[in-house]
Amino acid sequence: MSRADGVRRIPAEGDRTTRPAPRPLLAALAVLAVLLVVGLLGPAVVRPTSATWTDPVHARATVVVDATVAPEMLAAGEGFTCALVAGAGWCWGEGGSGQLGDGTSTTSDVPVAVAPGATGGAVMTDIDTGNARACAVAGGAAYCWGVGVLGNFDTAQPWEAPPSPVPVAVYAQPAGTGANEYESPLFGRTVTTVGAGEFASCAVADDASAACWGLNVGFPRPTDPSDPQSRANAPIALPTSADDPTSELPPGVQIDHVTTDFQNACVLAAGEPYCWGRNQEGQVGDGENGTAVLAPTAVVPGAMTARPVTDIDGGTFHTCAAAGGSAYCWGIRANGQIGDGGGITGTQDAPARVALPAGVVVTDVAAGGGTACALATDGAAYCWGSNTDGQLGSTAVGIGGSTDTPVAVDRSLLPEGVTFTSVVVGESHACATASDDEVYCWGAGRTLGTGAGQTLAPRPEVPVTQSWAAAP
């Protein structure tokens, strides 16, 4: 979730059916279009969903349409979702802790624009969501908003700063003269990607370094309380084997992706996965469980012998990855989230292969709560695990049930020929971008962003179009 939960960037042109990145003129037109949508320059164009959607769930949904702007990225958290559109953040769903980033603590049934806050309006290039917070990269720096530890090193609040409904800068300053100042591991570095979890968040820089902050970053902080880095809201460097003999992360290796959820985190570095954290249920993937792993540790191969590993995502007590066109999961089995048909009890301490249908080639995985999903090269999505609120996207499993083998996300009500291009999983909902440049969501109703509020059926069990730009 990044997870809690998941983040997926739409692939480059040629990977799947997506539009190319806009040129400067087109980008300007895209920004203008967003302004039109939010009502600053005129009304948005609103149309009903596809005429083929005649059931009560889909017939109520409306779509705010703009042909020039497509969502670039999605991230699903606990009860809310965020997207990048034309370099700006939009969020919807639960907002009581400021996690929508719009300057309020209000829940919204339609996407609202993330306020500039400390970003100064810089273009956002990455976004992730956690429990009740979100983080983003803007102008090469990391920012977070919502509740909990935001990484801003507020010396007046050394452990957990007050919630912020707008982005605040993650501490990236040099050493100073004050007693509580120190040089941030992000100082002088360009941040490329972030991961927001329930208790910890991380940022990756373009110089092969990474830093994390939060109440439980997984690896030890200094024990001296006078050391600023002992404080939860202070970013500390992700240790390599050169910094910590227990770390298996090679020094200088380029980190390409980070995911955090609950009390665990993982990175992908040169096609190899490394994880650390509490490991209560084997979700670190080191072949053991119940013992905390306090430094990045290589995931044991298990059934995942193919390399490179191309994607990794963490849910609550489980982790999933993609390699060699297959999906693999490890951690708790309680809701069937391993997906290998091995039941719903016990733990899986090493990667197990998800039992997808023959011929399915996986490109991406997403994990959140007790559920996981995979995206296939043909634009189909498959989900497994918990279905408390319809987050499997299929009526093949009843509400409140679960499955330890994947089910196909129902696409029968999508417009003809439309396929998925990315998928993310939150605590009790999931969303996907599609080849028609729309966003589709399913699961807990308040998280869907359709503008239908509580009048929407409580649990849309199959994808429903949602509006990724706010209606005026």
Secondary structure, DSSP 8 states (H G I E B T S, - for coil): -BTTBEEEE---BTTBS------HHHHHHHHHHHHHHTTSSS--EEEES-TT--SHHHHT-EEEE-TT--EEEEEE-SSEEEEEETTEEEEEE--TTSTT-SSS---EEEEEE---GGGTT--EEEEEE-SSEEEEEETTEEEEEESS--S---TTSSS----EEEEEE-------SSTT----TTTT--EEEEEE-SSEEEEEETTS-EEEEES--SS---S-TTSGGGSTTS-EE---TTT-TT--S-TT--EEEEEEETTEEEEEETTEEEEEE--TTSTT-SS--SS-EEEEEE---TT---S-EEEEEE-SSEEEEEETTEEEEEEE-TTSTT-SS--SSSEEEEEEE----TT--EEEEEEETTEEEEEETTS-EEEEEEETTSTTS-TTS-TTEEEEEEEE---TTS-TT--EEEEEE-SSEEEEEETTS-EEEEESGGGS-SS-GGGS-S---S-EEE-SS---
